[in-house]
Every structure is written in C-alpha cells, then in structure tokens.
Amino acid sequence: MKSDQKTLAGFVEELASKSPVPGGGGAAALVGALGVALGSMVCNLTVGKKKYAEHETRLHEILVEATSLQQALIAMIDEDAEHFLPLSRAYGLPQGTEAEKTKREQVLEQALKDACSVPARIVEVCRKAIDLHAAIVDRGSRLVISDVGCGVQFLKAALICGELNVTVNLAMIKDKVFVQRMRETVHRQVEEGKIVADRVYASVESALA
Amino acid sequence: MKSDQKTLAGFVEELASKSPVPGGGGAAALVGALGVALGSMVCNLTVGKKKYAEHETRLHEILVEATSLQQALIAMIDEDAEHFLPLSRAYGLPQGTEAEKTKREQVLEQALKDACSVPARIVEVCRKAIDLHAAIVDRGSRLVISDVGCGVQFLKAALICGELNVTVNLAMIKDKVFVQRMRETVHRQVEEGKIVADRVYASVESALA
C-alpha cells in the first residue's frame, strides 16, 4: 500500500515498529508536507478577504507552488523507503574473493549515492517552502498567522533531518568529489533555510506580541 | 471520522484547506507523535541485540512510556479540534445589551481557557518525550542513531508550536493570574525541552562524526 493511503494511526505505529522503513527520512518528508500544508491553509483563509485584496494574485501563485511542493514531499515518503532494499541487499553481497569484494563495493557505492538523493530533495523542497512561508507571513490573515509559525518550525525540522539523512549515507561513500559537492550543496541550503525560518518565526512572534 | 483513521494524503489535504481544523495545534500533536515513534523505533531495533544487552530492561521501560505518550499525542489531534467550535460559537454570541456582553465575555473566557489546555498538554508530553530521547541516545543501536536525531527535532518543533498555540489564546484571556501561571509553566517546559533536545541532537552528531 502506498504510504499516503495509510491511516495516521497505522503510519505512526509502523514508524515506531522495528520495521526499518519508514524511518527518519520518510517521517521528515511527512513533517515537511505538514509544514507546507499549514502555509497553504493560511493562504486559503486569506484569499477572498477584502482586507487582503492587494495580495490576492500573489497568494494564488503561492498556493499553486505550495501544492506542488506538498505533493512532492508526500511522494518522497515512499521514494525514500524504495532506496532501503537495494542498500540492504548491497551490504549482503558476498565478499569472499577479490572480484566479489570489488563488485560489492561498486554496488554499495551506487546504492549509497541513490539513498542520498531523496533526503537531499527533502532539503531542497523544504528550503523552497520556507521561502514561500516568508512570502505568506507578510500577506496572510493576521487571524491565522500563528499557523505560519507552526509551518515554518515543521519545515525547519524536516530540513535538518533531511541533511542528517544525507550525512549518514555520505559517511560511507568513497567518491570524495561526490561527497564534498553533496555535503556543500545540502549544507548551504540548510543554513540559508534555518536563517529564513527563524526570521519568519520572529515575524509571527512580533505579530502576536 | 476520527483523525487517526484518516489517510496521510487526506489529512494533509484537509490541513491545507480553508477548513479551520485541523490547524497548527493538531498538526503539532501529529509531529510530536512522529517524533516519539522514531524513538520507539530505535528502542525496537536495539532490544534483543547482544551488544546492547545491558540496556535491555531500561529500553523496555522506555518503550512502555513512549507508547503511552505517542497515543496521548495522537488523541490530541482531535481533542485540539474539539475546542474550536465552542470558541467559534462564543465569538458569535450576541453583544447588544450589557447582560449579553457580560454573558459573552464569561463564555468566551472559559472557551479560551479550554482552548489552551490541549496545546499546553502537547508541550508537557513533548517535554517528557524529549527526556526519553535523552535516555535513548545513550542506549540505542548506533546503526539507527540518526533516527533519534530526527525524533528530537520533531519533538522540539512540536514543543515550540504547542507554546505558540497557548500564546495565541492567552493573549485574549482576561484572568491575569491564569495567564501568568499558564505562560510561566509552559515557557519553562519549552526552554528546558529545547536545551535537552539540542543536547541530544549534538550527541547524535558526535556519534556520526
């Protein structure tokens, strides 16, 4: 069954179980999706209100982009899990002869690189979603502005967990050029994202003070 | 339908919609439950392993407590939503005469106090769950230690959002004694929880370095 068709109770129980997937990566994708959704909710509760008419066009644009990011994150819950089996199989390959050892190393290297791809995209998508929240916090209805604050906290947590899951895989990859490039790309997005998220959250706190 | 029986896709879409519930409070309860679940997963993947035999008894105790906190958080998704309607009704009460105004103020005051109760409990439960993660990070299998890092980031985000949702309601409550007591209790737990969560996350990073 696709994860997005599982019940909340079922998914949380499966996460808590000793089943290796879903794990932190898939959960981060879901938390990111919940964060994006809160931003969309604020847009949906603002459009059509006379008081915010000047922001109407921009809010509709944001909603289109947010919906696309939300769907991408929901899909990543399963995409992240799909990389687990090849990685687990690669670890289990025989390493009796030199030829087997070389083969195993090659397969494992590729499986590890593949396993980085989804958490790296979680970082990329959450980074974009944090920018959307920065646009929403200046335009959304004051009545639900706290939801932008919650959304951005979830996105920040998902961003950090995305990087953590990239780091775990990078630690075992031998291709130093790949490792350095991936680490730098992801880390830059996380650092930028955290700064913007904290700024958005501070705006929400000011609006409520 | 109870929220825990909704599909992930359905819940996220409902969150993004202009329906006022679920909102940031309910989403925070879910994110907290996902955080607790990751800690339980690490316990479940550690118990029975010879290498960690010395921690077996404590890990089983942690699992019992974590399961109870996880269930409490899942239940709070709906409990938070249940306070919305009385609050919305209170705002809509007539305020034509002095007697009506007084009546409305009383009903509204109580509805606001009630609406604080679930986010305050989200804070309390996430605070406890962060302490469990502090116990897990020293005992859990190194192979899945990154999941403790993800768990604690989700709990920290849920903790902060719990406080934000308390703050929103407190801002409109007239009973200053109630406001001050609630604000102090919640804020202390959030500050303590953030410190412990950051410490747990730093331990995870050290273990992976």
Interface residues (C-beta under 8 A of the other chain):
Chain A: S3 D4 Q5 K6 T7 L8 A9 F11 V12 E13 L15 A16 S17 K18 P20 G23 G24 A27 A28 L30 V31 A33 L34 V36 A37 L38 S40 M41 N44 L45 A66 T67 Q70 I74 I77 V144 S146 D147 G149 C150 G151 Q153 F154 K156 A157 I160 C161 L164 N165 T167 V168 A171 V204 L208
Chain B: S3 D4 Q5 K6 T7 L8 A9 F11 V12 E13 L15 A16 S17 K18 P20 G23 G24 A27 A28 L30 V31 A33 L34 V36 A37 L38 S40 M41 N44 L45 A66 T67 Q70 I74 I77 V144 S146 D147 G149 C150 G151 Q153 F154 K156 A157 I160 C161 L164 N165 T167 V168 A171 V204 L208
